[in-house]
């Protein structure tokens, strides 16, 4: 069997990864946009609403509404900016950190079950090897 062209593999991989990501997101109980904001705060730490908006590529007014909803749910807190009294920082609350962990755990549990039930032992080994390859591509 001939080796497939890299462009074909790239298109197929992008499509498959998109389908898998969408399927895994079905396990979420918090809306995707809110999970995305919580994830950024978890990875990058506290930031202004404007910085969050830029990161998520939305208008500051839209992010302000999203942050307001997250605050109402107790998932984020506001605190004073350490160097600029005119600004405030948004950060994960302990409740938000726990909710984000639960979302991530739910996704991982679903994926682990799917791998166990749908793939043979050989396929599971192939998938494990492909993770290493995808990490290499991500670091390119």
C-alpha positions as CSV (number, residue, x, y, z in Angstrom):
1,X,0.0,0.0,0.0
2,X,1.5,3.4,-1.0
3,X,2.2,6.0,1.6
4,X,-0.6,8.6,1.6
5,X,0.3,12.2,0.6
6,X,0.9,14.5,3.6
7,X,-1.8,16.9,2.5
8,X,-4.4,14.0,2.5
9,X,-3.3,12.8,5.9
10,X,-3.4,16.4,7.2
11,X,-7.0,16.9,5.9
12,X,-8.2,13.6,7.3
13,X,-6.5,14.2,10.7
14,X,-8.0,17.7,11.0
15,X,-11.4,16.3,10.2
16,X,-11.1,13.4,12.6
17,X,-9.7,15.6,15.4
18,X,-12.6,18.1,15.0
19,X,-15.2,15.3,15.2
20,X,-13.6,13.9,18.3
21,X,-13.3,17.2,20.0
22,X,-16.9,18.0,19.3
23,X,-18.0,14.6,20.6
24,X,-15.9,15.0,23.8
25,X,-17.5,18.4,24.4
26,X,-20.9,16.7,24.5
27,X,-19.9,15.5,28.0
28,X,-19.6,19.1,29.3
29,X,-22.2,20.4,31.7
30,X,-20.9,24.0,31.5
31,X,-21.4,25.8,28.2
32,X,-18.3,25.7,25.9
33,X,-17.6,29.5,26.0
34,X,-17.6,29.5,29.8
35,X,-15.4,26.4,30.0
36,X,-13.0,28.1,27.6
37,X,-12.7,31.2,29.9
38,X,-12.2,29.0,32.9
39,X,-9.5,27.0,31.1
40,X,-7.6,30.2,30.1
41,X,-7.7,31.4,33.7
42,X,-6.5,28.1,34.9
43,X,-3.6,28.0,32.4
44,X,-2.6,31.6,32.3
45,X,-3.7,33.0,35.7
46,X,-5.8,36.0,36.5
47,X,-6.3,38.6,33.8
48,X,-8.4,41.6,32.9
49,X,-11.7,41.2,31.1
50,X,-10.1,43.0,28.1
51,X,-7.2,40.5,28.1
52,X,-9.7,37.6,28.3
53,X,-11.7,39.1,25.4
54,X,-8.6,39.4,23.3
55,X,-7.5,35.8,24.1
56,X,-10.9,34.4,23.2
57,X,-11.3,36.8,20.2
58,X,-14.6,38.3,21.3
59,X,-15.7,41.9,22.0
60,X,-14.9,43.2,25.5
61,X,-18.7,43.7,26.1
62,X,-19.4,40.1,25.3
63,X,-16.6,39.0,27.7
64,X,-17.9,41.3,30.4
65,X,-21.3,39.5,30.1
66,X,-19.6,36.1,30.2
67,X,-17.6,37.1,33.2
68,X,-20.7,38.4,34.9
69,X,-22.5,35.0,34.4
70,X,-19.4,33.2,35.8
71,X,-19.4,35.5,38.8
72,X,-23.1,34.8,39.4
73,X,-22.3,31.1,39.5
74,X,-19.4,31.6,41.8
75,X,-16.9,30.2,39.3
76,X,-14.7,33.3,39.1
77,X,-13.9,36.3,41.4
78,X,-12.7,39.8,40.8
79,X,-9.8,41.3,42.6
80,X,-7.9,44.6,42.4
81,X,-5.2,44.9,39.8
82,X,-1.8,45.0,41.7
83,X,-0.4,47.9,39.7
84,X,-3.3,49.7,38.1
85,X,-6.1,50.9,40.4
86,X,-8.4,51.5,37.5
87,X,-8.4,47.8,36.5
88,X,-9.5,44.6,38.1
89,X,-8.4,41.0,37.5
90,X,-10.7,38.0,37.0
91,X,-9.5,34.8,38.5
92,X,-10.8,31.3,39.1
93,X,-12.6,30.7,42.4
94,X,-12.1,27.4,44.3
95,X,-15.6,26.5,43.0
96,X,-14.6,27.4,39.5
97,X,-11.4,25.3,39.8
98,X,-13.4,22.3,41.0
99,X,-16.0,22.7,38.2
100,X,-13.3,22.9,35.6
101,X,-11.6,19.8,37.0
102,X,-15.0,18.0,36.9
103,X,-15.5,19.0,33.2
104,X,-12.0,17.8,32.3
105,X,-12.4,14.5,34.3
106,X,-15.8,13.9,32.6
107,X,-14.2,14.4,29.2
108,X,-11.3,12.1,30.0
109,X,-13.5,9.4,31.5
110,X,-15.7,9.4,28.3
111,X,-12.6,9.1,26.1
112,X,-11.0,6.4,28.2
113,X,-14.3,4.4,28.1
114,X,-14.5,4.8,24.3
115,X,-10.9,3.7,23.8
116,X,-11.5,0.7,26.0
117,X,-14.7,-0.3,24.4
118,X,-14.1,0.6,20.7
119,X,-10.4,-0.2,20.1
120,X,-8.6,-3.5,20.1
121,X,-5.4,-3.9,22.2
122,X,-3.3,-3.4,19.0
123,X,-5.3,-0.3,18.1
124,X,-4.9,1.1,21.6
125,X,-1.1,0.7,21.1
126,X,-1.3,2.4,17.8
127,X,-3.3,5.3,19.3
128,X,-0.8,5.7,22.1
129,X,2.0,6.0,19.6
130,X,0.0,8.5,17.5
131,X,-0.3,10.7,20.6
132,X,3.5,11.0,20.6
133,X,3.4,11.9,16.9
134,X,0.7,14.5,17.5
135,X,2.8,16.1,20.3
136,X,5.7,16.3,17.9
137,X,3.6,18.0,15.3
138,X,2.2,20.4,17.9
139,X,5.7,21.4,18.9
140,X,6.7,22.1,15.3
